[in-house]
């Protein structure tokens, strides 16, 4: 009976008297639980901070690599810019050389007088001679288009005059006048046809053809006017050296030339 009463007395003890199911004080249990919670929180904080620091260090390393790549790219761009500048200078020098060569070639006489005279004489039919040869050249001045200069005033006009390109080669309009004699009009017609078919001449016209009696000999005195083509070049002839070789004999045979 007594034993049962003691057991009942134990079971009827209230829970707020510092005991629990494990027979440990409540304060001790709560301290252990708090300590465990603090340890877990500290471990979690350390883990998070370790991840953050590792990510920062990794990101910093990546940024350093990116910065090195960027510097290398800038160095390459600078080197490429220098090479492009040198290439542009070479192209400008090449263009200037080409323009100078073209200007020098334009200033050189494309049809020498000797070859011109040789071509005239070599295309003369037998029985035809020249008394006089006149050659006149007039420089052609190309005026700018008034539409381009219209509206340019003040500084703009000054800039337009300053921004001129390379000097253009002079262009000449060359005219020839031939005076000679022939046995008949047939010889004059043959000579006129030969000049019309020639690659160096254009606008060949017979100005006059009249009968002339000298020393009891009847001949036809003629006068021909024509122009030298602007694009005429003696190099277009097949063999100008042969014509030049025949020039002295032809000149002696033709008579007086001016």
Secondary structure by P-SEA (a helix, b strand, c coil): caaaaaaaaaaacccccccccccccaaaaaaaaaaaaaaaaaaaaaaaaaaaaaaaaaaaaaaaaaaaaaaaaaaaaaaaaaaaaaaaaaaaaaaaaaaaaaaaaaacccccaaaaaaaaaaaccccccccbbbbbbbbbbbbccccccccccaaaaaaaaaacccccccccbbbbbbbbccccaaaaaaaaaaaaaccccccccccbbbbbbcccbbbbbbbbbbbccccccccccccaaaaaaaaaaaaaaacccc
